[in-house]
Amino acid sequence: MASAGSDPAAPVWETGLWQDTERVPDSLAATLQGRDGFAEVAALLARPGTRRVIVSGSGASYYVALAMWLASLQAADPLAEVVPVPAGLLARNAFKWQPGDVLLAVSSSGEARDLIEATESELLPRPFAAITANPEGSVPRSAGARAVTAVIQQAAITHTQAFCAAVAASLGILAIATHDRKLDRALGNLPGDCQQSITRTRRWAPSALAALTTPPAAAVFGTGPAWAGALEGALLLKEVARIPAEGSETREAATTVMTGLLPRHLAVSLATADDPLAEEAELVCRSIPCQLLRVPGGDVADRRLAAVGTFAPLVAIAIHLALRAGWDADDPDWYSRYERTARRS
C-alpha cells in the first residue's frame, strides 16, 4: 500500500467504512445465492388482486424502494404498480391505503420506528412483506413473508453491505415476480461487477481525489435507475463528510440543481453507458465551473444495477472528504441523535 504522502487515497483504504465496502461483493454473493425468502415475497406481491406494491423505508432503505420502482418501469411483464413511499408517510396513519395495496417494508435492522408504527396500524392491509438483514426484528417478525439479506461485517456506522444487498434483494424479488430473465442474469453477475468497481475505484481515486478541494456543498446526479445511486451518494456525503448534498435525477441536475452550484461546489456524475443526458449535465457543470467528478462503475451491463455499481467510488469520495475535515468516518458523532429519533425507545 502506498504511503499517505504519495497517495492521497491511502488513508481511505484503512478505514472500517472502506473495509466494509470491500466485503460488499461477499454480501451480495451470499444474498443472491441464498435467495432467502425471495420467492415467498414475490408470490405475496404478485398474488391476484394486488394493484399497488407500496415499497417503503427510511433513508437508504427508501432509496432501495426507489431503485425497485425505477427498475420496475423497464419490466416487460409488469408487476402491479410499484410505488415508493418514505416510511414517515406511513407512520401514524398519514398514508391512505387503497384496496389492492400490499406493503413491502425495507429495514436492515427491522427496528425502524416509522415502519413499526405503520405495521402496527389496524389500517394496514395484511399480509405485508419485508426485506431485512435481521429476521428477528420487530418489522419482519410480523410480516407474512420476508426476504433476508446477508451482512458479512459492519465495522462502521454507515451502512454499506446492508444497502447494496437490499437493492439486490429487491431487484431479485422483482425479477421473480415479473419473470425477467435478463435482470436475473445481471444479478448473477453483480458480485463480480461490484468487485470490478472496487478495483477500478482503487485505480481511479488517487488522481481524482488529489485534484479535489473541500467543497462547501455538493450535488450527485444519475439517469434513470442511477438516480437511486445519486440519492445514496448524497447521503454518504452528508453522513460521512458532513457536506450538504443533494441527489438528483440527471435532467433535474441540468435544469434545476445547477442553479445552486457555485465554482467551489462539487458535482458528481453517475454516468451510465451511452448516457447523453449525463454528458449534457456535465457540460453545464463545467460551464459554472464547479468541481466535477465522473465516477467509475455506472457502466454495468444492466443499468438497473447502477446504484450498486457506483457505490464504491461514492464511499471513497465521502471518506476522503471526511478525513480531510477531521471527521471520524467510522463513528460519526450524530449517531446517538439518529438512534433516538429513528428507533423506537
C-alpha positions as CSV (number, residue, x, y, z in Angstrom):
1,M,0.0,0.0,0.0
2,A,1.3,3.5,-0.9
3,S,2.1,5.9,1.9
4,A,-0.4,8.7,2.8
5,G,2.2,11.2,1.5
6,S,2.4,9.7,-2.0
7,D,-1.2,8.6,-2.3
8,P,-4.0,10.9,-1.1
9,A,-6.4,7.9,-1.1
10,A,-4.2,5.7,1.1
11,P,-5.9,6.7,4.4
12,V,-9.3,5.9,2.8
13,W,-8.4,2.3,2.5
14,E,-7.5,2.0,6.2
15,T,-11.0,3.0,7.5
16,G,-13.6,0.5,8.7
17,L,-16.1,2.0,6.3
18,W,-13.9,1.2,3.3
19,Q,-13.2,-2.3,4.7
20,D,-16.9,-2.8,5.0
21,T,-17.2,-1.7,1.3
22,E,-14.5,-4.2,0.3
23,R,-16.8,-7.0,1.5
24,V,-19.9,-5.9,-0.4
25,P,-19.3,-8.4,-3.2
26,D,-19.3,-11.2,-0.5
27,S,-22.5,-9.8,1.0
28,L,-24.1,-9.7,-2.5
29,A,-23.0,-13.2,-3.3
30,A,-24.4,-14.6,-0.1
31,T,-27.7,-12.7,-0.5
32,L,-28.2,-13.7,-4.1
33,Q,-27.1,-17.3,-3.8
34,G,-29.2,-17.9,-0.8
35,R,-32.3,-16.0,-2.0
36,D,-33.7,-16.5,1.4
37,G,-37.4,-15.7,1.2
38,F,-37.3,-14.1,-2.3
39,A,-39.8,-16.5,-3.9
40,E,-42.2,-16.1,-0.9
41,V,-42.1,-12.3,-1.0
42,A,-42.5,-12.3,-4.8
43,A,-45.6,-14.6,-4.5
44,L,-47.1,-12.3,-1.9
45,L,-46.6,-9.2,-4.0
46,A,-47.8,-10.8,-7.2
47,R,-50.9,-12.5,-5.8
48,P,-54.2,-12.0,-7.5
49,G,-55.9,-8.7,-6.6
50,T,-52.7,-6.7,-6.0
51,R,-53.0,-3.3,-7.6
52,R,-50.2,-1.4,-5.9
53,V,-47.0,-2.5,-4.2
54,I,-46.1,0.2,-1.7
55,V,-42.3,-0.1,-1.1
56,S,-41.2,1.8,2.0
57,G,-38.2,2.5,4.2
58,S,-36.3,5.4,5.7
59,G,-33.1,7.0,4.4
60,A,-31.0,4.5,2.4
61,S,-33.9,1.9,2.7
62,Y,-36.2,4.4,1.0
63,Y,-33.6,4.7,-1.8
64,V,-33.9,0.9,-2.1
65,A,-37.6,1.4,-2.7
66,L,-36.8,4.0,-5.4
67,A,-34.4,1.6,-7.1
68,M,-37.1,-1.1,-7.2
69,W,-39.6,1.3,-8.6
70,L,-37.2,2.6,-11.3
71,A,-36.3,-0.9,-12.3
72,S,-40.0,-1.9,-12.5
73,L,-40.5,0.8,-15.1
74,Q,-38.5,-1.4,-17.5
75,A,-40.3,-4.7,-16.8
76,A,-41.7,-6.4,-19.9
77,D,-44.1,-8.4,-17.7
78,P,-45.0,-5.7,-15.2
79,L,-45.8,-6.3,-11.6
80,A,-48.7,-4.3,-10.1
81,E,-47.7,-0.7,-9.9
82,V,-44.7,-0.1,-7.7
83,V,-45.0,3.0,-5.5
84,P,-42.0,4.1,-3.4
85,V,-43.2,5.9,-0.2
86,P,-41.0,7.3,2.6
87,A,-41.7,5.4,5.8
88,G,-42.5,8.6,7.6
89,L,-45.6,9.0,5.5
90,L,-46.8,5.6,6.6
91,A,-46.4,6.3,10.3
92,R,-49.3,7.5,12.4
93,N,-51.8,6.7,9.6
94,A,-50.6,9.6,7.4
95,F,-51.0,7.5,4.3
96,K,-54.3,6.5,2.7
97,W,-54.3,2.8,1.8
98,Q,-56.4,1.6,-1.1
99,P,-58.0,-1.7,-1.9
100,G,-55.4,-4.0,-3.6
101,D,-52.4,-2.4,-1.8
102,V,-49.6,-4.6,-0.4
103,L,-46.7,-3.2,1.6
104,L,-43.0,-4.2,1.1
105,A,-41.2,-2.8,4.1
106,V,-37.4,-2.4,3.8
107,S,-35.4,-2.2,7.1
108,S,-32.0,-3.7,7.6
109,S,-32.3,-3.7,11.4
110,G,-36.0,-4.5,11.3
111,E,-36.4,-1.9,14.0
112,A,-37.2,1.3,12.1
113,R,-39.6,3.3,14.2
114,D,-41.8,4.6,11.4
115,L,-42.2,1.1,9.9
116,I,-43.0,-0.4,13.2
117,E,-45.8,2.2,13.7
118,A,-47.1,1.6,10.2
119,T,-47.1,-2.2,10.6
120,E,-48.9,-2.0,13.9
121,S,-51.7,0.1,12.4
122,E,-55.1,-1.6,12.1
123,L,-55.5,0.2,8.8
124,L,-52.5,-1.6,7.1
125,P,-53.6,-4.2,4.5
126,R,-52.3,-7.6,5.5
127,P,-50.3,-9.6,5.0
128,F,-47.3,-7.5,4.2
129,A,-43.7,-8.4,3.2
130,A,-40.3,-7.3,4.4
131,I,-36.7,-7.1,3.3
132,T,-34.3,-7.2,6.2
133,A,-30.9,-8.3,7.4
134,N,-32.4,-9.1,10.8
135,P,-35.3,-11.6,10.5
136,E,-35.9,-11.4,14.3
137,G,-36.5,-7.6,14.1
138,S,-39.9,-6.2,15.0
139,V,-41.0,-5.5,11.4
140,P,-40.1,-8.8,9.8
141,R,-41.4,-10.8,12.7
142,S,-44.9,-9.6,11.9
143,A,-44.6,-9.9,8.1
144,G,-46.4,-12.5,6.1
145,A,-43.2,-13.1,4.0
146,R,-39.6,-11.8,4.5
147,A,-36.5,-11.8,2.3
148,V,-33.3,-11.9,4.3
149,T,-30.1,-10.2,3.2
150,A,-26.6,-11.0,4.3
151,V,-24.4,-8.5,6.1
152,I,-20.9,-10.1,6.4
153,Q,-19.4,-7.4,8.7
154,Q,-20.2,-3.8,9.8
155,A,-17.2,-2.0,11.3
156,A,-18.6,1.4,10.6
157,I,-21.9,3.1,11.4
158,T,-22.8,3.9,7.8
159,H,-24.5,1.0,6.0
160,T,-22.6,-0.4,3.0
161,Q,-23.4,-4.1,2.6
162,A,-26.9,-3.6,4.0
163,F,-27.8,-1.0,1.3
164,C,-26.3,-2.9,-1.6
165,A,-27.7,-6.3,-0.5
166,A,-31.2,-4.7,-0.1
167,V,-31.0,-3.3,-3.6
168,A,-30.0,-6.7,-4.9
169,A,-32.8,-8.4,-2.9
170,S,-35.5,-6.0,-4.1
171,L,-34.5,-6.5,-7.7
172,G,-34.2,-10.2,-7.3
173,I,-37.7,-10.3,-6.0
174,L,-38.8,-8.1,-8.9
175,A,-37.1,-10.4,-11.4
176,I,-39.0,-13.4,-10.0
177,A,-42.4,-11.6,-9.9
178,T,-42.0,-10.3,-13.4
179,H,-40.3,-13.3,-15.0
180,D,-37.4,-11.1,-16.0
181,R,-34.6,-13.5,-17.0
182,K,-32.3,-10.6,-18.2
183,L,-32.4,-9.0,-14.8
184,D,-31.9,-12.3,-13.1
185,R,-28.8,-13.0,-15.2
186,A,-27.5,-9.5,-14.4
187,L,-28.0,-10.1,-10.7
188,G,-26.0,-13.3,-11.0
189,N,-23.1,-11.2,-12.4
190,L,-23.5,-8.4,-9.8
191,P,-21.0,-9.6,-7.2
192,G,-18.3,-9.8,-9.9
193,D,-19.3,-6.4,-11.3
194,C,-19.1,-4.9,-7.8
195,Q,-15.7,-6.3,-7.3
196,Q,-14.6,-4.8,-10.6
197,S,-16.0,-1.4,-9.4
198,I,-13.9,-1.6,-6.2
199,T,-10.8,-2.4,-8.2
200,R,-11.4,0.4,-10.6
201,T,-12.1,2.8,-7.7
202,R,-8.7,2.0,-6.2
203,R,-7.1,2.9,-9.5
204,W,-9.2,6.0,-10.1
205,A,-9.2,7.5,-6.6
206,P,-5.6,8.7,-6.2
207,S,-5.6,11.1,-9.1
208,A,-9.3,12.0,-8.7
209,L,-9.1,12.8,-5.0
210,A,-5.7,14.6,-5.3
211,A,-7.4,17.2,-7.5
212,L,-10.4,17.7,-5.2
213,T,-10.7,20.6,-2.8
214,T,-13.1,20.5,0.0
215,P,-16.5,21.8,-1.3
216,P,-19.0,23.8,0.8
217,A,-21.8,21.8,-0.9
218,A,-22.3,19.0,-3.5
219,A,-24.7,17.5,-6.0
220,V,-24.8,14.0,-7.2
221,F,-26.8,13.0,-10.3
222,G,-27.7,9.9,-12.2
223,T,-30.0,8.9,-15.1
224,G,-33.0,6.5,-14.6
225,P,-32.1,3.8,-12.1
226,A,-28.8,5.6,-11.3
227,W,-31.0,8.3,-9.6
228,A,-31.3,6.0,-6.6
229,G,-27.5,5.8,-6.5
230,A,-27.3,9.6,-6.7
231,L,-29.5,9.9,-3.6
232,E,-27.3,7.4,-1.8
233,G,-24.2,9.3,-2.8
234,A,-25.6,12.5,-1.5
235,L,-26.5,10.7,1.8
236,L,-22.9,9.4,2.1
237,L,-21.5,12.9,1.7
238,K,-23.9,14.2,4.4
239,E,-23.4,11.3,6.8
240,V,-19.7,10.7,6.4
241,A,-18.2,14.0,5.2
242,R,-20.8,16.3,6.8
243,I,-21.2,18.2,3.5
244,P,-24.6,19.5,2.5
245,A,-25.5,17.5,-0.6
246,E,-28.4,16.9,-3.0
247,G,-29.1,13.7,-5.0
248,S,-30.8,14.3,-8.3
249,E,-32.1,12.8,-11.5
250,T,-29.9,14.0,-14.4
251,R,-32.3,16.3,-16.1
252,E,-33.2,17.9,-12.8
253,A,-29.5,18.4,-12.2
254,A,-29.0,20.1,-15.6
255,T,-32.1,22.4,-15.3
256,T,-32.7,23.0,-11.6
257,V,-29.9,21.8,-9.3
258,M,-27.3,23.6,-11.4
259,T,-28.9,27.0,-10.3
260,G,-27.4,26.5,-6.9
261,L,-23.9,25.2,-7.9
262,L,-21.0,27.7,-7.5
263,P,-17.4,27.3,-8.6
264,R,-16.1,25.6,-5.4
265,H,-19.0,23.2,-5.2
266,L,-18.8,19.6,-6.2
267,A,-20.8,17.8,-8.8
268,V,-20.6,14.0,-9.1
269,S,-21.9,12.3,-12.2
270,L,-23.0,8.6,-12.1
271,A,-23.0,8.3,-15.9
272,T,-24.2,5.0,-17.2
273,A,-23.3,3.5,-20.6
274,D,-24.4,5.5,-23.6
275,D,-25.8,8.3,-21.4
276,P,-26.1,11.6,-23.4
277,L,-28.1,13.2,-20.7
278,A,-25.2,12.8,-18.3
279,E,-22.8,14.3,-20.8
280,E,-25.1,17.3,-21.3
281,A,-25.3,17.8,-17.5
282,E,-21.6,17.5,-17.2
283,L,-21.2,20.3,-19.7
284,V,-23.4,22.5,-17.6
285,C,-21.3,21.8,-14.6
286,R,-18.1,22.6,-16.4
287,S,-19.5,25.9,-17.6
288,I,-20.1,27.1,-14.0
289,P,-17.3,26.0,-13.5
290,C,-17.6,23.7,-10.4
291,Q,-15.6,20.7,-9.5
292,L,-16.8,17.7,-11.5
293,L,-16.1,14.0,-10.9
294,R,-17.5,11.2,-13.1
295,V,-17.2,8.1,-11.0
296,P,-16.5,4.6,-12.4
297,G,-19.0,1.8,-12.1
298,G,-22.0,3.3,-13.8
299,D,-21.4,1.3,-16.9
300,V,-22.6,-2.0,-15.5
301,A,-24.2,-4.3,-18.0
302,D,-27.7,-3.6,-16.8
303,R,-28.2,0.0,-15.7
304,R,-30.9,-1.1,-13.3
305,L,-27.9,-2.1,-11.1
306,A,-26.2,1.3,-11.3
307,A,-26.8,2.1,-7.6
308,V,-24.6,-0.8,-6.6
309,G,-22.1,-0.4,-9.4
310,T,-21.3,3.3,-8.4
311,F,-21.4,2.7,-4.7
312,A,-17.6,2.1,-4.0
313,P,-16.3,5.4,-5.6
314,L,-19.0,7.4,-3.8
315,V,-17.8,5.8,-0.5
316,A,-14.2,6.7,-1.3
317,I,-15.1,10.3,-2.0
318,A,-17.1,10.7,1.2
319,I,-14.3,9.1,3.3
320,H,-11.6,11.3,1.8
321,L,-13.5,14.5,2.4
322,A,-14.4,13.4,6.0
323,L,-10.7,12.6,6.8
324,R,-9.6,15.9,5.3
325,A,-12.0,17.8,7.6
326,G,-11.0,15.8,10.7
327,W,-14.3,13.8,10.9
328,D,-14.4,10.2,12.1
329,A,-15.6,8.3,9.0
330,D,-16.5,5.2,11.0
331,D,-18.2,6.5,14.1
332,P,-19.7,10.0,13.4
333,D,-21.0,12.0,16.4
334,W,-24.5,12.3,15.0
335,Y,-25.3,8.6,15.6
336,S,-26.7,8.8,19.1
337,R,-29.1,11.5,17.9
338,Y,-30.1,9.4,15.0
339,E,-30.8,6.4,17.2
340,R,-33.1,8.5,19.4
341,T,-35.3,9.5,16.6
342,A,-35.1,6.6,14.1
343,R,-35.6,3.7,16.5
344,R,-38.4,3.1,19.0
345,S,-37.2,3.9,22.5
